[in-house]
Amino acid sequence: MRDIRNISLHFTENEHSFILSMARQCAVNSSFVISKGAILRTLIRMLQRLEVDVSGVRTEDQLLQCLQDAIKGD
């Protein structure tokens, strides 16, 4: 079994709704329900594969821009 740590996270209503919507969409055509934790862990594993330059980042908006650039390959 994986070594999983329990952490407390805070989301806006919109962010939380997005995660719940993704979980519901996963369950629409299958009998398997994916947990919010599994969605977040998967997103983190995907981000770990990107080459992201976060030097000088001081805000969430700057981090978002860095992540968008890494996804685009800029």
C-alpha positions as CSV (number, residue, x, y, z in Angstrom):
1,M,0.0,0.0,0.0
2,R,1.2,3.5,-0.8
3,D,2.3,5.8,2.0
4,I,-0.5,8.4,2.0
5,R,-0.4,11.5,4.1
6,N,-3.6,13.2,5.3
7,I,-3.5,17.0,4.8
8,S,-6.1,19.7,5.2
9,L,-6.9,21.7,2.1
10,H,-9.1,24.8,1.5
11,F,-10.9,25.4,-1.7
12,T,-13.2,28.1,-3.1
13,E,-16.8,26.9,-3.8
14,N,-16.0,27.0,-7.5
15,E,-12.9,24.8,-7.1
16,H,-14.8,22.3,-4.9
17,S,-17.6,22.2,-7.4
18,F,-15.2,21.5,-10.2
19,I,-13.7,18.5,-8.3
20,L,-17.1,17.1,-7.5
21,S,-18.3,17.6,-11.1
22,M,-15.2,15.7,-12.3
23,A,-15.9,12.8,-9.9
24,R,-19.6,12.7,-11.0
25,Q,-18.5,12.6,-14.7
26,C,-16.2,9.7,-14.0
27,A,-19.1,7.8,-12.6
28,V,-21.7,8.6,-15.3
29,N,-20.7,5.7,-17.7
30,S,-19.3,3.3,-15.1
31,S,-20.2,1.9,-11.8
32,F,-16.9,3.1,-10.3
33,V,-16.8,6.3,-8.3
34,I,-13.5,8.1,-8.1
35,S,-12.8,10.0,-4.9
36,K,-11.9,13.6,-4.7
37,G,-8.6,12.5,-3.1
38,A,-7.8,10.3,-6.1
39,I,-8.6,13.1,-8.5
40,L,-6.2,15.5,-6.7
41,R,-3.4,12.8,-6.4
42,T,-3.7,12.2,-10.1
43,L,-3.5,15.9,-10.9
44,I,-0.4,16.2,-8.7
45,R,1.2,13.1,-10.5
46,M,0.5,14.8,-13.8
47,L,2.1,18.0,-12.6
48,Q,5.2,16.2,-11.4
49,R,5.8,15.1,-15.1
50,L,6.0,18.7,-16.3
51,E,9.1,20.8,-16.3
52,V,7.8,23.9,-14.4
53,D,10.0,26.9,-13.6
54,V,8.6,28.3,-10.4
55,S,11.6,30.5,-9.6
56,G,10.4,33.9,-8.5
57,V,6.7,32.8,-8.1
58,R,5.0,34.7,-5.3
59,T,1.3,34.4,-6.0
60,E,-1.2,31.7,-7.1
61,D,-1.8,33.6,-10.4
62,Q,1.9,33.6,-11.2
63,L,2.0,29.8,-10.4
64,L,-1.0,29.3,-12.6
65,Q,0.8,31.1,-15.5
66,C,3.9,28.9,-14.9
67,L,1.8,25.8,-15.1
68,Q,0.0,26.9,-18.2
69,D,3.3,27.7,-19.9
70,A,4.7,24.3,-19.0
71,I,1.6,22.6,-20.4
72,K,1.9,24.6,-23.6
73,G,5.6,23.8,-23.8
74,D,6.7,27.5,-23.7
